Amino acid sequence: MIQSKADETIITDKDRELAEKCLQCPVCNHARKKQRGIIFWFVKKLESGICPAGKAYEKVYHRKAHEPIPEE
C-alpha cells in the first residue's frame, strides 16, 4: 500500500484493480477520448457516485474518470 502525500489517503491493491477496470472500460474510454456526447455526460454524472471503478480511478490517478489522460 502507498500513502498519498496530497490527501493522506491510503491506496490499496483493490483500488488499483478497480482503477485498472476503469481504464479498460469501453464507456469510460469513449468519454475520455471524445469529451462530449451522451456517453461523456453519463460517465461524468455517474463516475464517482455509483461506479466503484470510477471512484477508485479518481483515488489512484487524482482525476475524474471522464477527464482525458494527459499526453506525455
KEKE-3310 file (N, C-alpha, C; in steps of 0.2 Angstrom, whole numbers, plus 5000, padded with zeros to 4 digits):
npx = (5004:5002:5004:4996:5003:4996:4983:4983:4977:4975:4980:4974:4978:4966:4960:4968:4966:4952:4953:4961:4951:4943:4951:4951:4938:4926:4916:4920:4932:4928:4922:4933:4941:4932:4926:4913:4896:4883:4887:4899:4892:4885:4895:4902:4892:4889:4901:4909:4899:4891:4898:4910:4923:4925:4926:4938:4947:4948:4953:4966:4972:4970:4961:4946:4936:4931:4939:4952:4966:4982:4994:5011)
npy = (4994:5011:5027:5042:5058:5070:5070:5061:5049:5031:5020:5006:4989:4984:4995:4999:4988:4991:5003:5000:4993:5003:5010:5001:5001:5002:5012:5022:5025:5029:5041:5048:5050:5057:5068:5073:5072:5060:5049:5054:5063:5054:5046:5057:5061:5049:5043:5045:5043:5032:5021:5010:5007:5020:5028:5023:5025:5039:5040:5034:5040:5053:5061:5064:5051:5054:5063:5068:5058:5064:5068:5063)
npz = (5000:4996:5003:4999:4997:4995:5000:5011:5009:5009:4997:4991:4985:4980:4976:4966:4957:4953:4948:4936:4930:4926:4918:4907:4903:4891:4890:4898:4892:4880:4884:4889:4878:4868:4875:4874:4871:4874:4881:4887:4896:4903:4910:4917:4926:4933:4938:4950:4960:4959:4952:4957:4951:4945:4956:4962:4952:4952:4965:4964:4952:4954:4946:4937:4930:4918:4913:4901:4898:4902:4889:4887)
capx = (5000:5006:5000:4997:5005:4992:4977:4984:4973:4979:4978:4975:4978:4959:4959:4972:4962:4946:4956:4963:4945:4940:4955:4949:4930:4924:4912:4924:4937:4925:4921:4940:4943:4928:4925:4907:4890:4878:4892:4903:4888:4883:4901:4903:4886:4889:4908:4911:4893:4888:4903:4916:4929:4926:4929:4945:4951:4949:4958:4973:4975:4969:4957:4939:4936:4929:4945:4957:4973:4987:4999:5017)
capy = (5000:5018:5033:5048:5064:5075:5070:5056:5043:5025:5017:4998:4985:4983:5002:4999:4984:4994:5009:4997:4991:5009:5012:4997:5001:5005:5018:5027:5026:5034:5048:5051:5052:5061:5074:5076:5067:5057:5044:5058:5065:5048:5045:5062:5061:5043:5040:5044:5042:5025:5016:5009:5008:5027:5031:5020:5028:5046:5040:5032:5044:5060:5065:5061:5046:5057:5068:5065:5056:5069:5065:5064)
capz = (5000:4996:5006:4995:5001:4994:5005:5016:5008:5008:4990:4992:4979:4977:4972:4959:4952:4951:4943:4930:4926:4923:4912:4902:4902:4884:4891:4901:4887:4875:4887:4890:4871:4864:4879:4873:4869:4879:4885:4891:4901:4908:4914:4921:4931:4937:4939:4957:4964:4958:4950:4962:4947:4944:4962:4963:4947:4955:4971:4962:4947:4956:4941:4936:4925:4911:4911:4897:4900:4899:4885:4890)
cpx = (5004:5001:5002:4998:5000:4986:4977:4979:4977:4976:4980:4976:4971:4958:4962:4969:4956:4948:4958:4956:4942:4944:4953:4942:4929:4920:4916:4930:4934:4924:4928:4942:4939:4927:4918:4902:4887:4883:4896:4898:4886:4889:4902:4898:4887:4896:4909:4905:4891:4894:4909:4923:4930:4929:4936:4949:4953:4954:4965:4976:4974:4966:4951:4940:4934:4935:4950:4963:4978:4992:5006:5022)
cpy = (5006:5023:5039:5054:5070:5075:5064:5050:5037:5022:5010:4995:4984:4990:5002:4994:4987:5000:5006:4995:4997:5011:5007:4997:5005:5011:5023:5029:5031:5041:5052:5054:5057:5068:5077:5071:5064:5052:5048:5061:5060:5047:5051:5063:5055:5041:5039:5043:5035:5020:5016:5009:5015:5030:5029:5024:5035:5045:5038:5037:5052:5064:5061:5056:5048:5062:5065:5063:5060:5065:5067:5065)
cpz = (5000:4999:5002:5000:5001:4999:5010:5015:5006:5001:4991:4985:4976:4973:4966:4954:4949:4946:4936:4926:4923:4917:4906:4900:4895:4885:4893:4896:4882:4878:4887:4883:4868:4868:4877:4871:4875:4884:4890:4897:4906:4913:4919:4927:4936:4940:4946:4962:4964:4957:4954:4958:4946:4950:4963:4958:4949:4961:4969:4957:4949:4950:4940:4930:4918:4909:4906:4900:4897:4895:4888:4884)
residu = (MET:ILE:GLN:SER:LYS:ALA:ASP:GLU:THR:ILE:ILE:THR:ASP:LYS:ASP:ARG:GLU:LEU:ALA:GLU:LYS:CYS:LEU:GLN:CYS:PRO:VAL:CYS:ASN:HIS:ALA:ARG:LYS:LYS:GLN:ARG:GLY:ILE:ILE:PHE:TRP:PHE:VAL:LYS:LYS:LEU:GLU:SER:GLY:ILE:CYS:PRO:ALA:GLY:LYS:ALA:TYR:GLU:LYS:VAL:TYR:HIS:ARG:LYS:ALA:HIS:GLU:PRO:ILE:PRO:GLU:GLU)
# end
